Amino acid sequence: MTTPSLGRPLPRMANPLFLFLLLSVAAAPGAGADGQDPCAGRRIHIRHLPPRFNAHLLRHCGADAFPLADPSAAATSSPPCESLANHGLGPRTHPRSRSWYRTDPRLLEVFFHRRILERDCLADDPAHADAVFVPYYAALDALPYVLDPALLDASARHGAALAEFLARDQPRILSRRQGHDHFLVVAGSAWDYAQPPGVDPRLWGSTSLLRLPELANFTFLTLESRAWPWQEHAVPHPTSFHPASLPLMRAWLARARRARRSTLMLFAGGASRPSRPNIRGSILAQCANRTDACVVVDCSGGKCVHDPVRYMHPMLRARFCLQPPGDTPTRRSTFDAIIAGCVPVFFEDVAARRQYGWHLPPARYDEFSVHIPKEAVVFGGVKIAETLEAVPEPEVRRMRERLLELAPRVVYRRHGSTAEMRGAGKDAVDLAVDGVLRRIRRRVRALEDGQPERIYALEDDSVEA
């Protein structure tokens, strides 16, 4: 099967995804019945990119050198490209499942693209757009640099071809606002894409995408942002729960509310003890001493990445879910816990409070989470179980209820959701795009007012919920 856009055969199981991403056309709605423009300030132009920057990158899944496959694929004989099913949500966890998928977080860019293609207020003419979305699959394009030792020294060039294309093809789109109205999604931590370009030797596993001067004014939506760059903002890690209708969403939340929680606390993550004292090691040691109060779900070696059943059932039985930092401060497990109604326990603010202000209100974390300073645990002798046992049960129930009220805000609902689902409230994609549009409007206003210094102010643009 071929298309004029590709000019070559497509991987069989990815055909529907390729075709949709390459051939979809959307039109912006007109004025409403009251004469008001429902798209005022909300028009997005999707930048046309050659397929080498997005659709063709999906072929990595079938390549021997850069497989986009489940870590357990060899043991389970899973098809190597199965993560591409359902427009990047992955295969269903069970043939009869209607909301749960084996989602690979590296495909956030793919299903984010799919969801933006569904939005109202898309503008064919970039001159009439308030924002420009660049559908570049950055995490997939980084795979050769981070997996092939021969390309390690070239990792500073990650994204350079995209920058050159944007500057050369219809340059007025980029120059109109010097890129301040452009945004893209990066399926990973900003730290993994912010290596200084002049570092020698190059650091394995990271690139310099966020350091490219040509993209300096773009807004980057990442799974974890750094503290200072004004152009980054964190969006929730994707979970495996992607409901397409309001009844499915409500049914899951009802199940989480009525779950019998016999376990005090749970930790899902790597179960090997670190060589030096840190919060993870302290958690594992304390759990070993309090097996009556703590459950450890071993997620070492990627065991949990595509197997939500492994950790979701234990989370439904736990009152508190421990969220220690790992290689970086944030964790997908935080969002798994939220949708399970398992009150997250944070050990540092950068793990969530300073990250997801568009989705979770920073000033109200005490309403749905517990904070225990990691230094108090590692060096101060604080016992986590005793601290959590001291929280009154009515307070735990209030935190759980508030958590489940917020849960729809961090869920990436399935593409093609029902109108009722879309009208019931905004999900993670909707809130991320709203946040981008607010940020871009502020920057454009500063440019138009002749006060460009205001662009770089680290203003708090979080939204209360």
Secondary structure, DSSP 4 states (H G I P E B T S, - for coil): ---TTT-SPPPGGGHHHHHHHHH---------TTS--TTTTT-EEE----GGGTGGGGGGGG-SSS----TTHHHHT--TTGGGTTTTT-SBSSTT-SSBB---GGGHHHHHHHHHHH-S-B-SSGGG-SEEE----HHHHTHHHHH-GGGGGGGGGTTHHHHHHHHHSSHHHHHTTTTTTEEEEEEEEGGGG---TT-SSPPTT---GGG-GGGTTSEEEEEE--SS-TTEEE-PPP-SB--SSHHHHHHHHHHHHH----EEEEEEE--SPPSS--HHHHHHHHHHH-TTTEEEEE-GGGTTTT-HHHHHHHHHTEEEEEE---SSS--HHHHHHHHHT-EEEESSGGGTTTT-TTTS-GGGGGGT-EE--HHHHHTT---HHHHHHTS-HHHHHHHHHHHHHHGGGT--PPTT--HHHHHH---HHHHHHHHHHHHHHHHHHHHHTT-GGGGG---------
